[in-house]
């Protein structure tokens, strides 16, 4: 009976670790997407600023 109890405990621990790993990977992917989106927004803002500066130099 102890062997069955031990294997059940190990199986539960494995499922918990698998679930935790999936959550960590999901959050890492979301963080990476947010990082990419922020960089795209910054690029757009920098382009707008550079265009305004170029227009002022032309005048």
Secondary structure, DSSP 8 states (H G I E B T S, - for coil): -HHHHHHHHHHHHHHHHHHHHHHHHHHHHHHHHHHHHHHHHHHHHHHHHHHHHHHHHH-
